Amino acid sequence: MGISWKGRKVSDKRGLAIPGLVMTRLESGLPLKDALMPGASYEGFHSHCKLHPQWAERAKALVNRNAQAGKLCKLEKMGVLAKRAKTHCSRGHRFTPENTRLRTRGGGVQRECRQCERDRQADRGPLPKPEVLAKLAEAFRRKLTFNSILRHVRNDCCAFYRAVRQVPELRALHQEWKKGGAERKARANIRAGDKKRIRLVMDLLPAHLSHGAKLQIVGAVIEAHRSRRYKGKPFGITKTKSRIKEFIADYWRENPTKAYGDIKTPWSLDTPIYDDGPATLADRATRSIWDEVPL
């Protein structure tokens, strides 16, 4: 009986035609890809595993063993294992948890010596000018973000840390500034969240509204979201779509002069008729309709 290109008997649609040869190759240390070649396939291997659980248990254990051995062999050829075995950097500093920085580069993780980095920062270049040091101190007091502070030294991290290390006043301010990291991160998250909410509300507003009107309505929505209430009812940003008409009506009620009463910019029905009364154009239109209906 012949063997198909998938490694199974022509009459059988499941299983391997040569399971003994595949097992022998796996035991010799070959990966699954090489153990199935030539003539067998992954589909035939997995279907044979379903048909023969005991054979599958032995085969899968060998596959995992061979894959791990192949991975270690590849890492050894690349020199990764030799680098991992190093306990000191090129300048003799020991790789301890406190003295090691992990950086992701090129899809892998590399170790860097913190002491070497401190030495480079301390030895490279002079201190920034006095006016720059004053700006750094003011930025620390204002609790600015790291990127904002770094602009004062033209994004030079070495100059920044050199100033912090050598100027006692900056060192004290830096220590105090570091304590507010969680607060700065929270403020940044709030700002990022506000940007998303602003885009959400902007997409719900009519296109004929002016940019200034949209900004006022967006501000009202964000304020209501922060207070969690609007017109005495609970409110969240997820309810904006169902209640956006209320914010638009309140805007026209507070800014009736924004409409001019012509065909392009008609008066809103929420516009008050009198400055000192609650009656609106909607009330007058409704009353006129009912007055004209014959009884």
C-alpha distance (Angstrom), angle and dihedral (degrees) to the residues before:
residue distance angle dihedral
M1 . . .
G2 3.79 . .
I3 3.84 128.2 .
S4 3.78 120.2 -127.1
W5 3.80 123.8 -135.5
K6 3.82 89.2 -100.2
G7 3.81 91.5 63.1
R8 3.79 97.4 -106.6
K9 3.77 134.3 109.5
V10 3.74 114.0 -89.0
S11 3.80 90.8 -123.1
D12 3.83 93.4 47.4
K13 3.78 123.3 71.1
R14 3.78 94.9 -168.6
G15 3.80 137.9 49.0
L16 3.80 135.7 24.1
A17 3.78 124.4 -65.2
I18 3.84 92.1 -153.4
P19 3.83 107.3 35.4
G20 3.81 92.8 146.2
L21 3.81 92.6 57.0
V22 3.84 91.4 47.2
M23 3.82 91.2 50.8
T24 3.84 91.4 48.7
R25 3.80 91.2 52.4
L26 3.80 91.9 47.9
E27 3.80 90.8 51.0
S28 3.81 89.7 51.9
G29 3.81 89.5 60.4
L30 3.79 101.9 -101.2
P31 3.83 118.6 143.8
L32 3.78 118.5 -112.7
K33 3.81 92.3 -101.2
D34 3.81 92.4 58.5
A35 3.80 94.4 37.4
L36 3.82 91.3 59.8
M37 3.80 94.6 48.3
P38 2.94 127.7 132.2
G39 3.78 113.1 26.8
A40 3.84 102.5 -3.6
S41 3.81 131.2 89.2
Y42 3.79 140.6 -158.7
E43 3.82 90.8 -108.4
G44 3.77 91.5 55.2
F45 3.82 91.1 47.0
H46 3.80 94.2 52.3
S47 3.79 94.0 43.8
H48 3.83 89.7 50.4
C49 3.80 89.1 51.3
K50 3.80 89.6 55.8
L51 3.80 91.8 49.5
H52 3.84 94.9 46.2
P53 3.84 112.5 34.1
Q54 3.82 95.4 177.3
W55 3.79 91.9 51.6
A56 3.82 89.1 45.8
E57 3.80 93.4 53.3
R58 3.81 91.7 54.8
A59 3.81 93.8 42.0
K60 3.81 95.9 48.9
A61 3.81 91.5 48.8
L62 3.82 89.3 53.8
V63 3.82 91.1 46.3
N64 3.82 91.5 54.6
R65 3.80 91.9 45.7
N66 3.79 93.6 49.8
A67 3.81 92.5 45.2
Q68 3.81 91.6 53.2
A69 3.81 91.3 47.5
G70 3.79 91.2 48.9
K71 3.81 91.0 49.9
L72 3.82 91.6 51.6
C73 3.79 90.7 48.0
K74 3.79 90.8 51.8
L75 3.80 92.4 48.4
E76 3.81 90.2 49.3
K77 3.79 91.7 52.9
M78 3.81 90.4 49.4
G79 3.80 91.4 51.0
V80 3.79 93.6 -118.8
L81 3.80 94.8 124.5
A82 3.80 91.3 52.1
K83 3.81 90.6 52.5
R84 3.80 91.8 48.1
A85 3.78 90.5 52.1
K86 3.81 92.2 58.7
T87 3.81 113.5 106.9
H88 3.85 96.8 -176.8
C89 3.78 134.5 44.4
S90 3.80 122.9 -119.1
R91 3.84 90.3 -88.4
G92 3.80 94.3 51.5
H93 3.82 100.5 -101.1
R94 3.80 113.5 142.1
F95 3.81 119.0 -117.9
T96 3.80 100.0 -122.3
P97 3.84 123.0 159.1
E98 3.82 89.4 -104.8
N99 3.81 93.4 47.6
T100 3.82 98.2 43.5
R101 3.79 127.6 87.7
L102 3.82 118.9 -168.6
R103 3.80 116.3 -146.3
T104 3.81 128.2 -177.4
R105 3.79 110.9 -133.9
G106 3.78 129.6 161.6
G107 3.77 92.7 -5.3
G108 3.82 93.2 -54.7
V109 3.80 138.0 88.3
Q110 3.81 120.1 -112.0
R111 3.79 130.3 -169.4
E112 3.78 120.2 -129.0
C113 3.79 128.7 -170.5
R114 3.80 113.0 -119.5
Q115 3.82 92.6 -159.9
C116 3.80 91.4 56.7
E117 3.78 89.1 49.4
R118 3.81 91.3 51.2
D119 3.79 90.6 48.6
R120 3.80 91.6 51.8
Q121 3.78 92.0 48.7
A122 3.80 92.5 48.9
D123 3.80 96.3 47.2
R124 3.79 102.5 39.3
G125 3.79 117.1 90.5
P126 3.82 134.5 -30.2
L127 3.78 129.1 -67.9
P128 3.82 118.5 -81.2
K129 3.80 118.1 -96.7
P130 3.84 119.1 -81.1
E131 3.80 92.2 -107.6
V132 3.81 89.7 53.7
L133 3.81 90.7 50.0
A134 3.80 89.0 52.1
K135 3.81 90.3 52.1
L136 3.79 90.4 49.8
A137 3.80 91.1 51.7
E138 3.81 91.3 49.6
A139 3.81 90.8 48.3
F140 3.82 90.5 52.7
R141 3.80 90.3 50.8
R142 3.81 91.5 50.2
K143 3.83 90.4 52.2
L144 3.81 93.7 -126.2
T145 3.78 122.4 174.1
F146 3.79 121.4 -91.6
N147 3.80 93.6 -108.1
S148 3.80 91.1 51.3
I149 3.80 91.8 50.2
L150 3.79 92.3 46.1
R151 3.81 91.2 59.7
H152 3.80 89.7 70.8
V153 3.82 89.2 66.7
R154 3.83 93.6 40.2
N155 3.82 92.2 -102.4
D156 3.81 91.8 -61.4
C157 3.81 105.3 148.4
C158 3.81 92.4 -174.3
A159 3.81 92.0 55.9
F160 3.80 90.5 45.7
Y161 3.81 95.7 52.9
R162 3.80 92.1 39.2
A163 3.81 89.5 57.3
V164 3.80 92.0 45.6
R165 3.80 91.3 50.0
Q166 3.80 98.3 45.8
V167 3.83 102.8 36.6
P168 3.84 111.5 69.8
E169 3.82 94.4 -157.3
L170 3.79 92.1 52.8
R171 3.79 90.9 45.5
A172 3.80 91.3 56.5
L173 3.82 92.7 45.5
H174 3.79 90.0 47.6
Q175 3.80 91.9 54.1
E176 3.80 90.5 49.9
W177 3.82 90.8 46.1
K178 3.80 92.2 52.5
K179 3.81 90.7 59.1
G180 3.83 90.3 63.7
G181 3.81 94.6 56.8
A182 3.80 94.0 110.0
E183 3.80 91.6 49.5
R184 3.83 92.4 50.2
K185 3.78 90.6 48.3
A186 3.80 90.6 51.1
R187 3.81 91.3 50.6
A188 3.80 90.4 49.6
N189 3.81 90.6 51.0
I190 3.80 89.9 50.1
R191 3.80 91.0 51.3
A192 3.80 91.2 48.2
G193 3.80 89.9 48.2
D194 3.80 91.4 49.6
K195 3.81 90.2 53.8
K196 3.79 90.4 54.8
R197 3.80 91.5 47.2
I198 3.80 91.5 48.4
R199 3.81 91.1 53.5
L200 3.81 89.8 46.9
V201 3.81 93.4 53.0
M202 3.82 93.6 41.6
D203 3.81 90.1 57.3
L204 3.81 90.4 54.4
L205 3.81 96.4 51.7
P206 3.84 121.6 93.8
A207 3.79 116.1 -99.8
H208 3.83 93.7 -127.6
L209 3.81 92.4 66.5
S210 3.78 116.2 100.8
H211 3.78 120.4 -114.0
G212 3.80 91.4 -110.5
A213 3.80 91.5 52.5
K214 3.78 91.3 49.5
L215 3.79 91.5 51.2
Q216 3.81 91.5 52.2
I217 3.80 92.3 49.5
V218 3.81 91.6 46.4
G219 3.80 89.7 50.9
A220 3.80 90.5 52.5
V221 3.81 91.4 49.9
I222 3.81 93.2 49.3
E223 3.79 91.6 47.4
A224 3.80 90.9 50.2
H225 3.79 90.0 48.9
R226 3.81 91.9 52.6
S227 3.79 92.9 48.5
R228 3.83 89.8 42.6
R229 3.81 91.1 -137.7
Y230 3.80 137.5 84.2
K231 3.80 124.4 -177.6
G232 3.78 90.3 -10.6
K233 3.81 94.0 -54.7
P234 3.83 129.3 104.8
F235 3.77 112.1 -94.4
G236 3.78 135.8 -172.4
I237 3.78 133.9 170.3
T238 3.81 89.6 -102.9
K239 3.82 89.6 64.3
T240 3.80 93.6 55.6
K241 3.80 94.8 98.1
S242 3.80 93.5 55.0
R243 3.83 94.7 44.0
I244 3.80 103.4 34.2
K245 3.83 91.0 106.2
E246 3.81 89.4 62.2
F247 3.80 91.5 56.5
I248 3.80 91.5 47.5
A249 3.82 91.2 49.2
D250 3.81 91.2 49.1
Y251 3.79 90.1 50.4
W252 3.82 92.2 53.6
R253 3.79 90.4 44.9
E254 3.81 90.8 54.4
N255 3.83 94.6 40.0
P256 3.82 107.0 36.9
T257 3.83 92.7 153.5
K258 3.78 90.4 67.5
A259 3.84 89.2 81.2
Y260 3.77 120.5 63.5
G261 3.78 103.0 -163.1
D262 3.81 98.4 -117.4
I263 3.79 128.9 120.1
K264 3.85 94.0 -90.2
T265 3.80 97.2 42.8
P266 3.79 107.1 26.8
W267 3.75 123.1 -175.4
S268 3.76 114.2 -91.8
L269 3.80 115.9 -115.7
D270 3.82 87.1 -127.8
T271 3.81 91.3 61.7
P272 3.84 111.8 117.2
I273 3.80 115.7 -117.5
Y274 3.81 93.1 -147.6
D275 3.78 130.2 29.0
D276 3.79 92.9 -130.7
G277 3.81 99.7 40.7
P278 3.81 138.7 70.8
A279 3.83 95.5 -133.1
T280 3.81 114.9 117.3
L281 3.80 135.7 -166.7
A282 3.81 88.3 -100.9
D283 3.82 90.1 60.9
R284 3.78 92.1 50.5
A285 3.81 93.2 46.9
T286 3.80 91.9 48.9
R287 3.81 92.1 47.9
S288 3.82 91.5 49.4
I289 3.78 92.3 51.4
W290 3.80 93.4 51.0
D291 3.82 92.1 44.7
E292 3.81 91.0 56.5
V293 3.83 95.2 48.9
P294 3.83 109.2 99.5
L295 3.76 116.2 -127.7
